[in-house]
Amino acid sequence: MSAYAVEVDNLTVKIREVVVLRDITLRIRRNTIFVLMGPSGSGKSTFLRTLNRLIDFVEGSEVRGSVRVLGQDIYEVDPYILRSKVVMVSQEPNPFPHMTIYDNVALPARLNKVARSKRELDELVRWALEKVMLWDEVKDRLRDYPHTLSGGQRQRLCLARALAAKPEILLLDEPTANIDPANTLRIEESLRNLRDEVTVIMVTHMPHQAARVADHVALLYDGTIVEEGPAREVFMNPRNDITNKFLRGVL
């Protein structure tokens, strides 16, 4: 088994003839928190969508290069199987409004047949909610609907829903961009506690957040990786002038 969760070589992505990602080469180790930093519009979300082939749904998209996830070329794997192993949480909290809190978390477990009995399903729902520090807040409200939760709680519910699918890779697209600071800190703590169970690949435009949670970081600027390495090294001794400007908040 490869030591890497993701292996990308010479990846170029065009959308309607516009180059969004240019000649990306990256290695992301298993069971780490990898954070892709960069200003808005640099191509971070496109990179995530390429990894689980959500890019397939983008009209006019063209992908060139090699992308291997969990040791397999992503275009040699059924995309539905790929997305069951590589699960994405979007920027905007999007729980299913017509399902209860319990059913929101239970649904992917049912679809992926992760739990074989009601007891296993109950245990999985509790485990996922505890992992995102939401269980104590909702354990007496599991039959309520998501609209009763705050925005930050809804985002943690979405994270719990993703975890209940038992993915091997968790993709996070600016998961705290639209929530309050208290829930942001809870999500960040949850991510640090998950690294032994899942590989986390997260994008953010906030260098301070990357510094708090990342084991390894890369800076994406104008569709190109300008610097990458262990988080401590990049933050303490950035080698690229663009990285320096981004960390100082002038990009």
C-alpha positions as CSV (number, residue, x, y, z in Angstrom):
1,M,0.0,0.0,0.0
2,S,1.3,3.4,-0.9
3,A,2.3,5.8,1.9
4,Y,0.5,8.5,0.1
5,A,-3.3,9.2,0.1
6,V,-2.9,11.4,-3.0
7,E,-0.3,11.5,-5.7
8,V,-0.7,14.2,-8.3
9,D,1.7,14.7,-11.3
10,N,1.6,17.5,-13.8
11,L,-2.1,18.2,-13.2
12,T,-3.6,20.9,-15.4
13,V,-7.3,21.8,-15.3
14,K,-9.1,24.0,-17.8
15,I,-12.6,25.2,-17.4
16,R,-14.1,26.6,-20.6
17,E,-10.6,27.0,-22.0
18,V,-9.4,29.0,-19.0
19,V,-6.5,27.4,-17.2
20,V,-7.4,27.1,-13.5
21,L,-4.7,24.8,-12.3
22,R,-1.3,24.6,-14.0
23,D,1.2,21.7,-13.8
24,I,0.5,20.7,-10.2
25,T,2.6,18.0,-8.7
26,L,2.0,17.1,-5.0
27,R,2.2,14.1,-2.6
28,I,-0.1,14.0,0.4
29,R,0.7,11.4,3.0
30,R,-2.0,9.2,4.7
31,N,-3.3,10.2,8.1
32,T,-2.1,13.8,8.0
33,I,-3.8,17.2,7.9
34,F,-2.8,18.8,4.6
35,V,-3.9,22.4,4.1
36,L,-3.9,24.0,0.7
37,M,-3.6,27.8,1.3
38,G,-4.2,30.6,-1.2
39,P,-6.1,33.7,-1.9
40,S,-9.6,33.5,-3.3
41,G,-9.7,32.5,-7.0
42,S,-6.4,30.7,-6.9
43,G,-7.9,27.3,-7.8
44,K,-8.1,25.6,-4.4
45,S,-11.7,24.4,-4.7
46,T,-11.1,23.1,-8.2
47,F,-8.2,21.1,-6.9
48,L,-10.5,19.4,-4.3
49,R,-13.2,18.7,-6.9
50,T,-10.6,17.1,-9.1
51,L,-9.7,14.6,-6.4
52,N,-13.1,13.0,-6.1
53,R,-14.2,13.8,-9.7
54,L,-16.8,16.3,-8.8
55,I,-15.1,18.3,-11.5
56,D,-16.9,15.9,-13.9
57,F,-20.0,17.9,-13.3
58,V,-18.4,21.3,-14.3
59,E,-19.4,22.1,-17.8
60,G,-16.4,22.7,-20.1
61,S,-13.9,21.1,-17.7
62,E,-10.8,19.4,-19.0
63,V,-8.3,17.5,-16.8
64,R,-4.8,16.6,-17.9
65,G,-2.0,14.8,-15.9
66,S,-2.1,12.0,-13.4
67,V,-4.1,11.9,-10.2
68,R,-3.9,8.8,-8.0
69,V,-6.0,8.5,-4.9
70,L,-5.5,5.7,-2.4
71,G,-3.2,4.1,-4.9
72,Q,-5.5,4.1,-7.9
73,D,-5.9,6.3,-10.9
74,I,-9.1,8.3,-10.3
75,Y,-10.3,7.6,-13.9
76,E,-9.9,3.9,-13.5
77,V,-12.3,3.8,-10.5
78,D,-16.1,4.0,-10.5
79,P,-16.7,7.7,-9.5
80,Y,-19.4,6.6,-7.0
81,I,-17.1,4.3,-5.3
82,L,-14.4,7.0,-5.3
83,R,-16.8,9.5,-3.7
84,S,-17.7,7.0,-1.0
85,K,-14.0,6.9,0.1
86,V,-13.2,10.6,-0.6
87,V,-16.0,12.7,0.9
88,M,-16.3,16.4,0.6
89,V,-17.7,19.0,3.0
90,S,-18.5,22.3,1.3
91,Q,-18.1,25.9,2.6
92,E,-21.8,26.5,3.1
93,P,-23.5,24.3,5.8
94,N,-25.9,22.1,3.8
95,P,-27.7,19.5,6.0
96,F,-30.7,17.9,4.4
97,P,-33.5,20.1,5.7
98,H,-36.2,17.4,5.4
99,M,-34.3,14.9,7.5
100,T,-33.8,14.8,11.3
101,I,-30.4,15.4,12.9
102,Y,-30.2,11.6,13.4
103,D,-31.1,10.8,9.8
104,N,-28.7,13.4,8.4
105,V,-25.8,11.5,10.0
106,A,-27.2,8.0,9.4
107,L,-27.9,8.4,5.7
108,P,-24.4,7.9,4.3
109,A,-23.9,4.9,6.7
110,R,-27.1,3.4,5.3
111,L,-26.1,4.1,1.7
112,N,-22.6,2.7,2.1
113,K,-23.8,-0.2,4.3
114,V,-21.3,0.8,7.0
115,A,-23.7,-0.3,9.8
116,R,-25.4,-3.7,9.7
117,S,-28.0,-3.2,12.5
118,K,-29.9,-0.5,14.3
119,R,-27.6,-0.8,17.2
120,E,-24.5,-0.3,15.0
121,L,-26.2,2.6,13.3
122,D,-27.0,4.3,16.7
123,E,-23.4,3.8,17.8
124,L,-22.1,5.2,14.5
125,V,-24.3,8.3,14.7
126,R,-23.2,8.9,18.3
127,W,-19.5,8.3,17.4
128,A,-19.7,10.8,14.5
129,L,-21.4,13.5,16.5
130,E,-18.9,13.0,19.4
131,K,-16.0,13.4,16.9
132,V,-17.3,16.9,16.0
133,M,-18.1,17.7,19.6
134,L,-21.8,18.0,18.8
135,W,-23.3,15.0,20.7
136,D,-23.8,16.7,24.0
137,E,-25.6,19.6,22.3
138,V,-28.0,17.4,20.3
139,K,-28.3,14.1,22.1
140,D,-31.8,15.0,23.4
141,R,-32.8,16.6,20.0
142,L,-31.9,13.9,17.5
143,R,-35.5,13.9,16.1
144,D,-35.4,17.6,15.6
145,Y,-34.6,19.1,12.2
146,P,-31.4,21.0,11.2
147,H,-33.1,24.4,11.1
148,T,-33.2,24.3,14.9
149,L,-29.4,24.4,15.0
150,S,-27.1,27.4,14.6
151,G,-25.1,27.8,11.4
152,G,-21.9,26.5,13.2
153,Q,-23.8,23.6,14.6
154,R,-25.2,22.8,11.1
155,Q,-21.6,22.8,9.7
156,R,-20.5,20.4,12.4
157,L,-23.5,18.2,11.6
158,C,-22.3,18.1,7.9
159,L,-18.9,17.1,9.1
160,A,-20.4,14.4,11.3
161,R,-22.5,13.2,8.2
162,A,-19.3,13.0,6.2
163,L,-17.5,11.0,8.9
164,A,-20.4,8.6,9.2
165,A,-19.6,7.4,5.7
166,K,-16.3,6.2,7.1
167,P,-14.2,7.8,4.3
168,E,-10.5,7.4,4.0
169,I,-10.0,11.0,2.8
170,L,-12.0,14.0,4.0
171,L,-12.0,17.0,1.7
172,L,-12.9,20.3,3.4
173,D,-13.6,23.4,1.2
174,E,-13.2,26.4,3.5
175,P,-15.3,24.7,6.2
176,T,-15.3,27.5,8.7
177,A,-15.6,30.5,6.3
178,N,-19.2,31.2,7.2
179,I,-19.5,30.2,10.8
180,D,-18.8,31.9,14.2
181,P,-15.4,31.7,16.0
182,A,-16.5,29.3,18.7
183,N,-17.7,26.7,16.2
184,T,-14.6,27.3,14.1
185,L,-12.4,26.3,17.1
186,R,-14.4,23.2,17.7
187,I,-14.1,22.1,14.1
188,E,-10.3,22.7,14.2
189,E,-10.0,20.7,17.4
190,S,-12.0,17.9,15.9
191,L,-9.7,17.8,12.8
192,R,-6.6,17.6,15.0
193,N,-8.2,14.6,16.8
194,L,-9.1,12.9,13.5
195,R,-5.7,12.5,11.9
196,D,-5.2,8.9,13.1
197,E,-8.5,7.9,11.5
198,V,-8.7,9.8,8.2
199,T,-6.6,11.9,5.8
200,V,-7.8,15.5,5.9
201,I,-7.2,17.7,2.9
202,M,-8.5,21.2,3.6
203,V,-8.4,24.5,1.7
204,T,-8.4,27.9,3.3
205,H,-7.5,31.5,2.5
206,M,-6.6,32.1,6.2
207,P,-2.9,31.4,7.0
208,H,-3.5,31.6,10.7
209,Q,-6.0,28.7,10.5
210,A,-3.5,26.7,8.4
211,A,-0.8,27.3,11.1
212,R,-3.2,26.0,13.8
213,V,-4.2,22.8,12.2
214,A,-1.8,21.7,9.4
215,D,0.9,19.1,9.4
216,H,1.8,19.9,5.9
217,V,0.9,22.9,3.8
218,A,1.1,24.2,0.2
219,L,0.5,27.6,-1.2
220,L,-1.5,27.8,-4.4
221,Y,-1.3,31.1,-6.2
222,D,-2.7,31.8,-9.7
223,G,-3.2,28.1,-10.3
224,T,0.3,27.1,-9.4
225,I,2.0,25.7,-6.3
226,V,4.6,28.2,-5.3
227,E,5.7,26.5,-2.0
228,E,5.0,23.4,0.0
229,G,6.4,21.6,2.9
230,P,6.0,20.8,6.6
231,A,3.8,23.5,8.1
232,R,6.3,24.6,10.8
233,E,9.0,25.0,8.2
234,V,6.9,27.0,5.8
235,F,5.5,29.3,8.4
236,M,8.9,29.8,10.2
237,N,11.0,30.1,7.1
238,P,9.1,30.7,3.9
239,R,11.3,30.5,0.9
240,N,9.1,32.3,-1.7
241,D,8.3,36.0,-1.8
242,I,4.7,35.2,-2.7
243,T,4.5,33.1,0.5
244,N,5.9,35.9,2.5
245,K,3.3,38.3,1.2
246,F,0.4,35.8,1.7
247,L,1.5,35.1,5.3
248,R,1.7,38.9,6.0
249,G,-1.8,39.3,4.6
250,V,-0.9,41.5,1.6
251,L,-2.1,39.2,-1.1
